[in-house]
């Protein structure tokens, strides 16, 4: 994260100042704890699906004796949040450390020099190319979290070409979100949602593919528009005045008049080793179902191996890991703070009550807008459970049978869930991987929101249009 909120400059002009992200998340946690004293406690029974996952039994809701969060539980909210989100927390640390080792080898500097020279006159072409690749990967394997890997790779190049950290974050986050949300063949949201709704697996791919294209094209145009403005006038950057951004510009600034950089023999071998580890990563994700834990272990090995091949001794490798850990410390802590909100609702046993209330909310919408009501309900609920699979397992057992009663096809109910979950994953500060990605990019949440909000509104309008069309045509896939 940026340091913009860590200190208050008393000389600044009076006016509204966005609170530090720690303060925002602490307030959300306190509100969640207070709500456990107001919202009735309730529970659903859990059943085990054929794939081994646990989902709720939609007919089993019952109120239970209230267990509001007490002072001691509130005191432990952040530590418990860090424990619950440990996988994301440590993945963030490992990514930061590994890429600092790779940077110490000089590989990144040489690669950025070569790419900057190649794309210096047509750098805007990078955005549709990179974003298409990132989106397709996310749509096929359902791993939005790969944005954490993409950002450290593309950030130096973006800065060298005259763009900023927001541009790098946008390229990764918007593309993976568009691909994940449309979920043409996504096993996480489409596959799991359709399984719970008892639909043919990956049915309705035609409409989802159209949605994929529309979401991605709008995201690319939004990113290019901002990138062009920043390159023309760096003062228009949302990162203008940020000390860490200035430091990055100094570190990655490119001198095109200088002699082109070349890989040494050891660097060339280290580069091949790096590519080899990324090939293993792709293989593991696609064929072995690897996720953050396995990827973190692989990146530890990658950092050590690449460092040794490039000629770094063990002390320099360890020092590089430590420096990388320090750089992402704030982002890792934010992940735990974000998780603390859900911890409060779970300990107060009101999470299932919130899910039960979603059904009543959706039923209150006019028939023609029932699918939109499902979308808005999922959009709001994602603040509490910003996890695609988690939200599917909790809400889809309710939404699937409810859709039969209110005249919405189950296919459209799954689409409403996908849109409500996916689009807000890079908006809510309770989304752990999202906040960690911003931390790796060095972008404050408040600055990101200023960039993303216009696109978020546009994406919501697109989502509503698709849902209304699907309902009007009685879309079944």
C-alpha positions in Angstrom: 0.0 0.0 0.0 1.1 3.6 -0.4 2.2 5.7 2.5 -0.3 8.4 1.7 -2.5 7.8 4.7 0.1 7.0 7.4 0.7 10.5 8.4 -1.4 13.7 8.4 0.3 16.7 7.0 -0.9 19.6 9.2 -0.1 22.0 6.4 -2.6 20.6 4.0 -5.7 22.5 3.2 -8.7 21.6 5.3 -11.3 19.3 3.8 -12.3 15.7 3.7 -9.4 13.2 3.8 -10.0 9.5 3.3 -9.1 7.6 6.5 -6.3 5.1 6.6 -7.4 1.7 5.3 -6.7 0.3 8.8 -9.2 2.7 10.2 -11.8 1.8 7.5 -11.5 -1.9 8.1 -11.5 -1.5 11.9 -14.7 0.5 11.7 -16.3 -2.2 9.5 -15.2 -4.9 12.0 -16.7 -2.9 14.9 -20.0 -2.4 13.0 -20.1 -6.1 12.3 -19.6 -6.9 16.0 -22.3 -4.5 17.0 -24.7 -6.0 14.4 -24.4 -9.4 16.1 -26.3 -7.8 19.1 -29.1 -6.8 16.7 -29.4 -9.5 14.1 -31.1 -12.7 15.3 -28.8 -15.7 15.4 -29.6 -18.5 13.0 -28.2 -21.6 11.4 -28.6 -23.9 8.4 -27.6 -27.5 8.5 -24.6 -28.4 6.3 -24.6 -31.2 3.8 -21.7 -32.7 1.9 -21.8 -32.5 -1.9 -20.6 -35.2 -4.3 -17.3 -33.2 -4.8 -16.7 -33.2 -1.0 -17.5 -29.6 -0.4 -19.9 -28.5 2.3 -23.0 -26.5 1.4 -26.1 -25.5 3.3 -29.5 -27.3 3.4 -31.9 -24.6 2.2 -34.8 -26.1 4.1 -33.1 -26.3 7.5 -32.9 -22.7 8.6 -33.8 -22.1 12.3 -33.2 -19.4 14.8 -30.8 -20.3 17.7 -30.0 -18.7 21.0 -28.2 -15.4 20.5 -24.4 -15.4 20.8 -23.5 -11.7 20.3 -19.8 -10.9 20.0 -18.2 -9.9 23.3 -15.3 -7.7 24.1 -12.8 -10.5 24.2 -14.0 -11.9 20.8 -13.7 -8.4 19.3 -10.2 -8.0 20.8 -9.2 -11.2 18.9 -11.0 -10.3 15.7 -7.8 -9.2 13.9 -5.6 -12.1 15.1 -8.4 -14.5 14.1 -8.8 -12.8 10.8 -5.0 -13.2 10.1 -5.2 -16.9 11.0 -8.3 -17.5 8.8 -6.7 -15.7 5.9 -3.3 -17.2 6.5 -3.0 -18.6 3.0 -3.5 -15.2 1.4 -1.3 -13.5 4.0 1.7 -15.7 3.4 1.2 -15.9 -0.3 1.5 -12.1 -0.3 4.8 -12.3 1.6 6.2 -15.0 -0.6 5.3 -13.1 -3.8 7.0 -10.0 -2.4 10.1 -11.8 -1.4 10.5 -13.9 -4.5 10.2 -11.0 -6.9 12.7 -9.0 -4.9 15.2 -11.8 -5.3 14.5 -11.9 -9.1 15.0 -8.1 -9.2 18.3 -8.4 -7.4 19.6 -10.7 -10.1 19.1 -7.9 -12.7 16.8 -10.0 -14.8 13.9 -7.6 -14.5 16.1 -4.6 -15.4 17.3 -6.2 -18.6 13.9 -7.6 -19.5 12.3 -4.2 -19.0 15.0 -2.5 -21.1 14.4 -4.9 -24.0 10.6 -4.7 -23.8 10.6 -0.9 -23.3 12.6 -0.4 -26.4 10.5 -2.8 -28.4 7.2 -1.3 -27.4 8.2 2.4 -26.9 6.3 3.6 -30.0 3.3 1.3 -29.6 3.0 0.7 -25.9 -0.7 1.1 -25.9 -1.0 -2.2 -27.8 0.3 -3.9 -24.6 -3.0 -3.4 -22.8 -5.4 -5.3 -25.1 -2.8 -8.1 -25.5 -2.0 -8.5 -21.8 -5.5 -8.1 -20.6 -6.9 -10.6 -23.2 -4.3 -13.2 -22.0 -5.0 -12.5 -18.3 -8.8 -12.6 -18.8 -8.8 -15.9 -20.8 -6.7 -17.6 -18.2 -9.0 -16.4 -15.4 -12.1 -17.5 -17.4 -10.7 -21.0 -18.0 -9.2 -21.8 -14.6 -11.0 -19.5 -12.3 -8.0 -18.0 -10.5 -8.5 -14.3 -10.0 -5.7 -14.5 -7.5 -3.2 -14.7 -10.3 -3.3 -10.9 -10.3 -1.0 -11.1 -7.4 1.6 -12.8 -9.7 1.0 -10.5 -12.7 1.4 -7.2 -10.9 5.1 -7.5 -9.8 6.0 -8.7 -13.3 4.4 -5.9 -15.3 4.8 -3.0 -12.9 8.4 -2.1 -13.8 7.6 -2.2 -17.5 4.6 0.1 -17.0 6.7 2.6 -15.1 9.5 2.5 -17.6 7.1 3.3 -20.4 5.7 6.3 -18.6 2.6 4.9 -17.1 1.9 4.5 -13.3 1.2 1.9 -10.7 -2.6 2.3 -11.1 -2.2 1.3 -14.8 -0.3 -1.8 -13.8 -2.9 -2.8 -11.1 -5.7 -2.1 -13.6 -4.2 -4.3 -16.3 -4.1 -7.3 -13.9 -7.2 -6.7 -11.8 -9.6 -5.6 -14.5 -8.6 -8.4 -16.9 -8.8 -11.2 -14.3 -12.1 -9.9 -12.9 -13.7 -9.7 -16.4 -12.6 -13.2 -17.2 -13.5 -14.7 -13.8 -16.9 -13.0 -13.7 -18.0 -14.2 -17.2 -16.6 -17.6 -16.3 -17.0 -19.3 -19.7 -15.4 -22.5 -18.4 -14.6 -21.4 -14.9 -14.8 -24.3 -12.5 -14.9 -22.0 -9.4 -18.0 -19.9 -10.1 -19.7 -21.3 -13.2 -18.9 -25.0 -12.6 -19.7 -25.0 -8.9 -22.8 -22.7 -9.2 -24.2 -24.9 -12.0 -23.5 -28.1 -10.0 -25.4 -26.8 -7.0 -28.3 -25.5 -9.3 -28.4 -29.0 -11.0 -27.6 -27.6 -14.5 -25.5 -29.2 -17.2 -21.9 -28.3 -16.6 -20.8 -25.2 -18.5 -24.1 -24.8 -20.3 -25.0 -21.3 -21.5 -21.5 -20.8 -22.7 -22.7 -18.6 -25.7 -24.2 -15.8 -23.6 -21.3 -16.0 -21.1 -18.8 -15.7 -23.9 -20.6 -12.6 -25.2 -20.6 -11.2 -21.6 -16.8 -11.9 -21.5 -16.1 -9.9 -24.6 -18.3 -6.9 -23.5 -16.8 -6.7 -20.0 -13.2 -7.0 -21.3 -13.6 -4.5 -24.1 -15.0 -1.9 -21.8 -12.2 -2.6 -19.2 -9.5 -2.3 -21.9 -10.9 1.0 -23.2 -11.1 2.4 -19.7 -7.5 1.4 -18.9 -6.2 2.8 -22.2 -8.0 6.1 -21.7 -6.4 6.6 -18.3 -3.0 5.3 -19.5 -2.9 7.7 -22.4 -3.7 10.6 -20.1 -1.0 9.7 -17.6 1.7 9.3 -20.2 0.9 12.6 -21.8 0.9 14.4 -18.4 2.2 12.6 -15.3 0.6 15.2 -13.1 -2.8 13.7 -14.1 -1.8 10.4 -12.5 -3.8 9.4 -9.5 -0.5 8.6 -7.9 0.9 12.1 -8.3 2.5 13.3 -5.1 3.0 9.8 -3.7 6.5 9.4 -2.4 6.8 5.7 -3.2 5.6 6.3 -6.8 8.3 8.9 -7.3 10.8 6.4 -5.9 9.6 3.8 -8.4 9.9 6.3 -11.3 13.4 7.0 -10.3 14.2 3.3 -10.0 12.6 2.2 -13.2 13.0 5.3 -15.4 14.3 4.3 -18.8 17.0 6.0 -20.7 16.5 5.2 -24.4 19.7 7.0 -25.4 21.8 4.6 -23.3 23.4 1.4 -24.7 20.9 -1.5 -24.7 21.3 -3.8 -21.8 22.2 -7.5 -22.4 21.8 -10.6 -20.4 24.9 -12.1 -19.0 25.4 -15.8 -19.4 24.3 -16.5 -15.8 21.3 -14.2 -16.2 20.3 -16.0 -19.4 20.3 -19.3 -17.5 18.4 -17.7 -14.6 15.8 -16.4 -17.1 15.3 -19.9 -18.4 15.0 -21.3 -14.9 12.3 -18.6 -14.2 10.4 -19.5 -17.3 10.6 -23.2 -16.3 9.1 -22.4 -12.9 6.2 -20.5 -14.6 5.6 -23.5 -16.8 5.4 -25.7 -13.7 3.0 -23.2 -12.2 0.7 -23.4 -15.2 0.9 -27.2 -15.2 0.1 -27.4 -11.5 -2.8 -25.1 -11.7 -4.4 -26.7 -14.7 -3.7 -30.4 -13.9 -3.2 -30.6 -10.2 -5.6 -28.0 -8.9 -2.8 -26.0 -7.2 -3.9 -22.9 -5.4 -2.2 -20.3 -3.2 -0.5 -22.8 -0.8 1.2 -24.8 -3.6 2.0 -21.7 -5.6 3.7 -20.1 -2.5 5.8 -23.2 -2.0 6.8 -23.1 -5.7 7.7 -19.4 -5.5 10.0 -20.1 -2.6 11.9 -22.6 -4.6 11.9 -20.3 -7.6 13.4 -17.5 -5.6 16.2 -19.6 -4.2 17.0 -21.4 -7.5 16.9 -18.3 -9.7 19.1 -16.4 -7.2 21.7 -19.2 -7.1 21.8 -19.6 -10.8 22.2 -15.9 -11.3 25.2 -15.8 -8.9 23.7 -14.5 -5.7 25.0 -16.0 -2.5 22.6 -17.3 0.1 23.0 -14.2 2.3 22.0 -11.9 -0.6 19.1 -14.1 -1.4 17.9 -14.0 2.2 18.3 -10.2 2.4 16.3 -9.9 -0.8 13.5 -12.0 0.6 13.5 -9.8 3.8 13.3 -6.6 1.7 10.4 -8.0 -0.3 8.6 -9.1 2.9 8.9 -5.5 4.3 7.6 -4.0 1.1 4.3 -6.0 1.3 3.9 -6.1 5.1 1.1 -3.6 5.1 -0.8 -5.4 2.4 -0.5 -8.7 4.2 -1.9 -7.2 7.4 -4.8 -5.7 5.5 -5.8 -9.1 4.4 -6.2 -10.2 8.0 -8.1 -7.0 8.8 -10.4 -7.6 5.9 -11.2 -11.1 7.1 -12.0 -9.9 10.6 -15.4 -8.6 9.4 -16.6 -12.1 8.4 -15.1 -13.5 11.6 -17.4 -11.3 13.7 -20.5 -12.4 11.7 -19.5 -16.1 12.0 -18.8 -15.9 15.7 -22.1 -14.1 16.3 -23.9 -16.8 14.3 -25.6 -14.3 12.1 -24.1 -15.2 8.7 -26.8 -17.7 7.9 -29.4 -15.2 9.0 -28.1 -12.8 6.4 -28.3 -15.5 3.8 -31.8 -16.3 4.9 -32.7 -12.7 4.5 -31.4 -12.6 0.9 -34.3 -14.8 -0.1 -36.9 -12.5 1.3 -35.2 -9.5 -0.3 -35.1 -11.1 -3.7 -38.8 -12.1 -3.4 -39.8 -8.5 -2.8 -38.7 -7.4 -6.3 -41.2 -7.2 -9.2 -41.3 -10.3 -11.4 -39.5 -8.6 -14.3 -36.6 -7.6 -12.0 -36.3 -10.7 -10.0 -33.0 -11.6 -11.6 -31.7 -8.1 -11.0 -32.8 -8.5 -7.3 -30.7 -11.7 -7.1 -27.7 -9.8 -8.6 -28.0 -6.9 -6.2 -28.4 -9.3 -3.2 -25.3 -11.2 -4.2 -23.4 -7.9 -4.8 -24.2 -6.8 -1.3 -23.4 -10.2 0.3 -20.0 -10.3 -1.4 -18.9 -7.6 1.1 -19.1 -10.3 3.8 -18.0 -13.4 1.8 -15.7 -12.1 -1.0 -15.0 -15.7 -2.2 -16.5 -17.2 -5.3 -16.7 -20.7 -4.1 -17.7 -19.7 -0.6 -20.5 -17.5 -1.8 -21.8 -20.3 -4.1 -21.8 -22.9 -1.4 -23.7 -20.5 1.0 -26.1 -18.7 -1.3 -26.8 -20.9 -4.4 -28.6 -23.6 -2.4 -31.1 -20.8 -1.5 -31.2 -19.0 -4.8 -31.6 -22.1 -7.1 -34.9 -23.3 -5.6 -36.1 -19.7 -5.1 -35.6 -19.0 -8.7 -38.1 -21.7 -9.6 -40.7 -19.8 -7.4 -40.2 -16.3 -8.8 -40.0 -17.1 -12.5 -36.2 -16.9 -13.0 -34.4 -19.7 -14.8 -31.7 -21.4 -12.8 -29.2 -20.5 -15.5 -30.0 -16.9 -14.9 -29.7 -17.3 -11.1 -26.2 -18.7 -11.5 -25.4 -15.7 -13.8 -26.7 -13.3 -11.2 -24.4 -15.0 -8.6 -21.4 -14.8 -10.9 -21.9 -11.1 -11.6 -22.6 -10.2 -8.0 -19.6 -12.0 -6.8 -17.1 -11.2 -9.5 -17.6 -7.5 -10.2 -17.3 -6.4 -6.6 -14.2 -8.5 -5.8 -12.0 -5.5 -6.8 -14.2 -2.9 -5.1 -14.7 -4.0 -1.5 -11.8 -3.6 0.9 -12.8 -6.9 2.6 -11.5 -8.8 -0.5 -8.2 -10.1 0.7 -6.4 -11.0 -2.6 -7.6 -7.6 -4.1 -6.1 -5.6 -1.2 -2.9 -7.6 -1.4 -2.6 -6.9 -5.1 -3.0 -3.2 -4.5 -0.3 -3.5 -1.9 2.1 -5.2 -4.3 1.3 -2.4 -6.8 1.8 0.3 -4.2 -1.7 1.7 -4.8 -3.9 3.0 -2.0 -7.5 1.7 -1.9 -8.9 5.3 -2.1 -6.9 6.1 -5.2 -8.0 2.8 -6.8 -11.6 3.6 -6.1 -11.3 6.9 -7.9 -10.0 5.1 -11.0 -12.4 2.1 -10.8 -15.7 3.6 -9.7 -16.8 4.9 -13.2 -16.0 1.4 -14.7 -17.7 -0.3 -11.8 -20.9 1.6 -12.5 -20.7 0.8 -16.2 -20.1 -2.9 -15.4 -23.2 -2.9 -13.1 -25.3 -1.4 -15.9 -23.9 -4.1 -18.3 -24.7 -6.8 -15.8 -28.3 -5.6 -15.3 -28.8 -5.4 -19.1 -27.6 -9.0 -19.5 -29.8 -10.3 -16.7 -32.9 -8.5 -18.0 -32.3 -9.9 -21.5 -31.8 -13.4 -20.1 -35.0 -13.1 -18.1 -37.0 -11.7 -21.0 -35.9 -14.5 -23.3 -36.3 -17.2 -20.6 -32.6 -18.1 -21.0 -31.9 -21.7 -20.1 -28.6 -22.1 -22.0 
